[in-house]
Amino acid sequence: MTTLPLPAASDVSEELALALLAGVATAASTRGVRLAACVVDRGGHLVAARRADGAQLGAMSLANDKAYTAVAFGAPTARWAESSVPGGSDWGMGGSLGGRAIVIAGGVPLYAGTELIGGLGVSGAPSAIDDACARESVAAVGLGVER
C-alpha cells in the first residue's frame, strides 16, 4: 500500500482567535460602541466568540454569519455592499450559503501570507465601524484581509 502525503494547511488557533476578539474589544472601546465578534476557522466553524454587555440582540448571529461569508468567499463582506443591491451584478447573493451570506461590511477573511486560515465577523454598530474594528484587530495580530 502506498502512503500519500497529506496536504499541510494552517488554521486559526484558539489563541489567535482570542487575540482577535481582544483586538475588536479594544477597537470598540475607543469608539464607544458595544459589539459582538466571532472568529471561524477555514471551514467556517466557530472557534471563539465575544459579545459586549449591551450589544444589540442580533449582533452575535450577524457577526458569525459575516465571518462565515468572509471565509467562504475569501473576501471582505464589504465587497458586495453595492453590487448586491437590486439590479446589481451580484443581486441575490444575500440568499446564498443557505441564507447565511451577509453582504454588508464587518466580515473579513484572515490571511497568513497568501493562505486563508479563517474569518472574523463583527456586528453591533454601523457596518463601517464594524469593518474598521475588524480590520484594526486583524492588522494588530499581523494578518491580512486580502490574498
N, C-alpha and C positions, 0 to 999 in steps of 0.2 A: 504494500500500500504506500502510495506517495503522499507525503505531508506537504501541503501547500502553505506558503507563508500567509499569515493573516495580515490584513491591512492595518496599519497603525494610524489611529486618529485621536486627536485630543478632544476633550470635552470640558465644559465648565465644571469646576470643582465646587464643593460646598464652601470652602474657604474663600474662593474668588467671588462666589455669589453673595456671601455675607458682606464682603468688602464693597461690592457694587451697591448693595442695599444701604450700607452706611453712607456711601457717597451721595446717594439720592437723598437721604435724610438730611445731610449737611447742606446740599444744594437747595432743598425745600426750605430749610430753616432760614437761610439767608434771604429767601424771597417771601417769607411769611406765609407759606402755603402748607396744607396738610395733604399728603399724597399716599397712595398705595403703590407698591412696586413689586414686580415679580421677575425672577430670573429662571429661564428654562435652559435645558441642555440642547445639544444639536438635534435631538429627536423631538423636541418640543415639550418634554416632560418637566414639570415644575421641580426646581432644585431648592429654591428658597423664596419666601415672600415676606413682606412687611407692610403693615397698614398703620399710618399715624393715627393717634387719637383724634377723633373728629373728622377724619377723611370721609368723603362722600360715600354713601351706601354702595353705589355701583362701581366705585373706583377699583376695587380688587379684581373683580371679574374683567373689567376692561383692561387693566394692566396685564393680566395673564394672557388675554387674547392678543394684545399688542405685541407681547414678547413672542407668542406663538406665530403670529403673522410675520414678524421680522425674521425669525429663523426659518420659517417655511419658504419664504421667497428670497432670503439672503439680502434684504434691503430694508432701509428705514421705512416705517409705515407712512411717513410724511410724503413719500414719493407719489402716492396715489391720491392725495387730498384733492387735487384739481382734476386729474384725468378720470376720476371715478364718478364725477357728477353726471346727471342725465345728459346724454349726448356726447359725453367724453369717450375717449378711446378705451378706457377701462370700465365703462359703465357696467354695473352688475357685479363687479369684483367683490363688493361687500357681502355678497351672498355665497362666496366661495369658501372653501375649507370647512364645509358643513355649517356655514353661518358664523364661523369664528373670525373671519378676516376683518380686520379693523383698518380703515383707510384714512385715519386721521393721525396726526403727529403724536409721538410719545413712545413708539416701539422702535428699537434699534437692534440690528444683529450685532453679535460680538465676534470680532475677527482678531485672531492672534496671528499677525502677519497676513497671509492670504487664506488662512484656514478658518472656516466658520465653526465656532465652538459652542454657540448658544445665542440667546436673545434676552434683552432686558425690556420690560414694559413698565411705563409709568403713567398714572392717571390720577385725577382729582383736582386739577387746575385747568385753566385754558390750555389747549393742546400745545401751543407754542412754549409754554412754561414747562409742561410735562416733558417735551422734547429737549429743552435746554438742560433740565435736571438730569435726564438720562445721558445725554452726550457728555456733560460735565463729569459725571460719575465714571463713564467708560474711559474718558481721557485720563482721569486721575489714577486708574489702575494700569495704564499703559496699553490698552487695547484700542482697536479701531472699529468704526461703524461701516466702513466701505472696504471692499476687497483691494 
